[in-house]
Structure formats: structure tokens, C-alpha cells
Amino acid sequence: MSHRPGHLMEYYGVDPRSLPPPTHLPPPSSDVRAPREVYEEVCLDFAARFKGEGFRYFKSKKSISKTQGDLTFVLKFDTSRWNIRGINVRFSPSVEIYSSVLADWRRQRRIFDGHGPFNAAIWSGLACGGLNNILTETVGRTYPVSCSWNVAYIETRGRIVDDIEAFIREYVLPYFEFFLDRKNVLEALIVGDKDCRGLTSIPGLDITEAIEYALCFGTLEQASAILHRRKKLLSNLTGTEVEQRFQTFRQKGLSRQVLNGPGFADEISEIRRYWQV
């Protein structure tokens, strides 16, 4: 009997790292090593499975990464402070994509994060998030808010790691592959699926990064088209509200803290004013 990748995930609808330990404990696994040992062993096992695809394991960061061209693709492995020996050991992958070209472009324009000098490790960032955040709307409806697996039980651990691997191969590797074609990325941002669960038409890519991506790898016209599309899709915004915010920023200046803005209207207005799109 075949199963869809990810069918062994747990904690549907919540972030498992925010949960307290269960009050009704199941019988413990025969593997009663410290949760950290089990977690690190699974990290090594998982990393070995993707060595053939060119991913390197970084033990200190608990992540695997691969660089192709200017892009670096990263899979990070998180766990939980609520782990319980022999009962609950969480394994929660997340995704990060970085671009060295985008980092240089930001550096030349002195685009900082508002918290001090330019940090290339942060501002080479392009797309990121938990596995659920990079799924399309159609696929995302069938998965929990947080993608996490319990690897505590040695009796089922191999099968569970197989399931994680299948999930990554089914959804994450194609997601990485997609970003290798800049033309396709720009096209998707401008005319992509309106029902995407993300803030732009590409899951895991926020509107600020989308605009900067278009200005770096495309044209001002493409950046304007992406922003215009975002405005049309936000049913809770009227053109009047956006225009009022835009006039406010024109008069008072910008904070350039787009990601921390109080609302969509402010966010769009800041981007318009800052980039003249």
C-alpha cells in the first residue's frame, strides 16, 4: 500500500516547538538515549541520504546545504525543548535560499536590515520558512501548519526518516530547482497562481524580497507589475487606503522597515515610495 509523502507527520495545526510535553505518555521506546543523541543521529542519517545530490552536512548548524551558481539551498533541522527521553524527539526541517548576487546588489545600494551594519549572511536571503510555507495552496491544505516528525521510537524511526526523505524529494527539491531559472521566477511572480497560500505567487517568498528580486534580476517594469498584482489580490485593501498611506510616507519619509510594517497598506506604500515602483 502506497502513502503520500509526509503521512507520518504529527501535531497538525500547531508548531510542535510551542507545545508542552504530553500529559498522557505512551509506553517509551526501547531506545532511551538522551533526546539530543537521537536527534543528532537522525540528522546524520538524513544528511547521508542527500549526499548524492551534492548537499554537505554542517554539524554545528544542524543543516545541509548546496550551492549552484549564485544560489545556496539550505535545509535546517530543528528539534524541541519539550523532547522526552524515549517518547518524544521532534525533527522539524525548514528551508532557506540565499543569493550572493542579490546580496551584492543590496550591499551596493546600502540596503540594511535596520539593526546595524550590513550582514551578508542575513541579506543574501531570498526565500525561507517551514516546509508548510513552501507548499502550494492545493498541497498545503492536506498538511499540518507545522511539518514535524517524532523520531523517538527506534522501532519506527527508519520508516519515519524514509517518510521525511520522500517528502523532501517530492516537494523541496523541485522548489529549489525552480529558483535556478530566473525567467520562470519573474514570470511566476507577475502572472502566477492567484490561490497561492503565500504573500506572493511563490510560497516562501515575501513581497519585499519579490520586489528586490525583480529589480536585481529583471526590470523596474516587472517590479511594478508584481506590486500591482499584490494590490489587486488584497481584497481587504482599497485603492484609497493605499493612496492615503502613500501620501503619508511621501510627506514623513520612510523607516525602511517594510517587513515590520503595521499593515499591508503601509507595506505596499513603503515599497512604492522606496523603490519608486
C-alpha positions in Angstrom: 0.0 0.0 0.0 1.5 3.4 -1.0 1.2 6.5 1.1 1.6 10.2 0.2 4.9 11.7 1.4 4.5 13.2 4.8 1.8 10.8 6.0 3.7 10.2 9.3 3.8 13.8 10.3 2.4 14.8 13.7 1.0 17.8 15.6 -1.4 19.0 12.9 -2.2 22.7 13.0 0.3 23.9 15.6 4.0 24.5 15.9 5.3 21.5 17.9 8.1 23.6 19.4 5.5 25.6 21.2 3.8 22.7 22.8 4.3 21.5 26.4 5.1 17.8 26.9 2.1 15.4 26.6 0.2 14.7 29.8 -0.7 11.1 28.9 2.6 9.4 28.0 2.6 6.3 25.7 5.0 3.4 26.5 8.6 4.5 26.0 10.8 3.3 23.1 13.4 0.7 23.8 15.9 3.4 22.8 16.1 5.6 26.0 19.2 7.6 25.0 19.1 11.3 25.6 16.9 13.1 23.0 19.8 15.1 21.8 21.7 11.9 20.8 18.7 10.6 18.9 18.2 13.9 17.2 21.8 14.2 16.1 21.9 10.6 14.9 18.8 11.3 12.7 20.5 14.5 11.4 23.5 12.4 10.3 21.3 9.7 8.7 19.2 12.3 6.9 22.2 14.2 5.6 23.8 11.0 4.2 20.7 10.4 2.1 21.2 13.6 0.2 25.0 13.5 -0.2 24.5 12.2 -3.7 22.6 15.4 -4.6 25.6 17.5 -3.6 24.4 18.6 -0.1 27.0 19.0 2.6 26.3 18.5 6.3 27.2 21.1 8.8 27.1 19.6 12.2 27.3 22.8 14.2 24.3 24.3 12.3 22.4 21.0 12.0 21.8 21.7 8.3 22.6 20.5 4.9 23.3 22.9 2.0 24.3 23.0 -1.6 25.5 25.9 -3.8 24.5 26.2 -7.5 25.6 29.3 -9.3 24.8 32.3 -7.0 22.2 30.3 -5.1 22.7 28.4 -1.8 19.9 25.9 -0.8 19.7 25.0 2.8 17.7 22.5 4.8 17.8 23.1 8.6 16.8 20.6 11.2 15.1 21.9 14.3 14.0 20.0 17.4 12.0 20.8 20.5 12.9 21.8 24.1 10.0 19.6 25.1 11.6 16.4 24.0 11.1 13.4 26.3 13.6 10.6 26.5 12.2 7.5 24.7 8.8 9.2 23.9 9.1 12.5 22.1 12.0 13.6 19.9 10.9 16.2 17.3 12.5 16.6 13.9 11.3 19.7 12.1 13.0 20.7 8.8 12.9 24.2 7.4 14.1 25.8 4.1 16.3 28.7 3.3 17.5 30.0 -0.1 20.3 32.6 -0.4 21.6 34.5 -3.4 25.1 36.0 -3.4 24.2 38.2 -6.4 21.2 39.6 -4.6 23.4 40.2 -1.5 25.9 42.2 -3.6 23.0 44.2 -5.2 21.7 45.1 -1.7 25.2 46.0 -0.4 25.8 48.4 -3.3 22.5 50.1 -2.5 23.2 50.1 1.2 20.0 48.1 2.0 20.5 47.1 5.6 18.2 45.3 8.0 17.7 48.3 10.3 19.8 46.7 13.0 23.4 47.8 12.3 26.0 47.1 9.6 25.1 45.1 6.5 25.1 41.4 7.3 25.7 39.3 4.2 24.5 36.1 5.8 21.1 37.7 6.5 20.7 39.9 3.5 21.6 37.3 0.9 18.3 35.8 2.0 15.7 35.2 -0.8 13.1 32.7 0.4 12.7 30.8 3.6 10.2 29.1 6.0 8.9 25.9 7.5 8.1 23.2 5.0 4.4 24.1 5.2 5.3 27.7 4.0 6.8 26.5 0.7 3.8 24.3 -0.3 1.3 25.4 -2.9 -2.2 26.2 -1.7 -3.5 22.9 -3.1 -0.9 20.7 -1.5 -0.8 22.8 1.7 -4.4 22.1 2.6 -3.5 18.4 3.1 -0.6 19.1 5.5 -0.3 20.5 9.1 0.6 24.1 9.8 3.9 22.8 11.1 5.7 19.9 9.4 7.3 17.8 12.2 8.0 14.2 12.8 8.6 12.2 16.1 11.7 10.1 15.8 11.9 8.9 19.4 10.9 5.3 18.7 13.6 3.1 17.3 11.0 0.6 16.2 9.6 3.0 13.6 12.5 5.5 13.2 13.7 4.1 9.9 10.2 4.2 8.4 9.7 7.8 9.6 13.1 9.0 8.2 12.1 7.4 4.9 8.9 9.4 5.0 10.8 12.7 5.7 13.1 11.9 2.8 10.2 11.2 0.4 8.6 14.5 1.4 11.8 16.4 0.7 12.2 14.8 -2.6 8.6 15.3 -3.6 8.3 19.0 -2.6 11.5 20.6 -1.5 14.0 19.6 -4.2 11.6 20.8 -7.0 11.2 24.0 -5.1 14.9 24.5 -5.0 15.2 23.6 -8.7 12.5 26.2 -9.6 14.7 29.1 -8.4 17.5 28.2 -10.8 15.5 29.7 -13.7 15.3 33.4 -13.1 12.9 34.0 -16.0 10.4 31.5 -14.6 10.6 33.1 -11.2 9.9 36.5 -12.5 7.1 35.2 -14.7 5.5 33.3 -11.7 5.7 36.5 -9.6 3.8 38.5 -12.2 1.3 36.1 -13.5 1.4 33.2 -11.0 -1.4 31.3 -9.3 -3.8 33.6 -7.5 -4.7 31.0 -5.0 -1.2 30.6 -3.7 -1.1 30.4 0.1 2.0 32.7 0.3 2.2 36.5 0.3 3.3 36.5 -3.3 2.6 33.9 -6.0 5.7 31.9 -4.9 5.4 30.3 -1.5 8.1 31.3 1.0 9.0 34.5 -1.0 7.7 37.7 0.6 6.7 40.8 -1.2 9.8 42.8 -0.2 12.1 40.0 -1.5 10.0 39.7 -4.6 10.4 43.4 -5.5 14.1 43.3 -4.8 14.5 40.2 -6.9 12.8 41.8 -9.8 14.9 45.0 -9.5 18.1 42.9 -9.3 17.4 40.3 -12.0 14.7 41.9 -14.0 13.4 45.4 -14.7 11.6 48.3 -13.0 8.5 47.5 -15.1 8.5 43.9 -13.8 8.8 45.1 -10.2 5.9 47.4 -10.7 3.8 44.6 -12.2 4.5 42.4 -9.2 3.4 45.2 -6.8 0.3 46.0 -8.8 -0.7 42.3 -8.8 -0.3 42.2 -5.0 -2.5 45.2 -4.6 -5.2 43.6 -6.7 -5.2 40.4 -4.7 -5.6 42.0 -1.3 -9.3 42.2 -1.0 -9.1 43.9 2.4 -7.4 47.0 0.8 -9.0 49.7 -1.2 -7.1 51.9 -3.6 -7.9 54.9 -1.5 -6.4 53.4 1.6 -3.1 52.6 -0.2 -3.0 56.0 -1.7 -3.6 57.7 1.7 -0.7 55.7 3.2 1.5 56.5 0.2 0.9 60.3 0.7 1.8 59.9 4.4 5.1 58.3 3.6 5.8 60.9 0.9 5.4 63.6 3.5 7.0 62.0 6.5 9.7 59.8 4.9 10.4 56.1 5.3 11.5 53.9 8.1 12.6 51.2 5.6 11.3 48.5 8.0 9.0 47.1 5.4 8.9 43.6 6.9 7.8 45.0 10.3 5.1 47.4 9.0 1.8 47.6 10.8 -0.3 46.5 7.8 -0.5 45.7 4.1 -1.3 49.2 3.1 1.8 50.6 4.9 3.9 47.8 3.5 2.9 48.4 -0.1 3.2 52.2 0.3 6.7 51.9 1.8 7.8 49.7 -1.1 6.3 52.1 -3.7 8.0 55.1 -2.2 11.4 53.5 -1.5 11.8 51.9 -4.9 9.7 54.3 -7.0 7.6 51.4 -8.4 
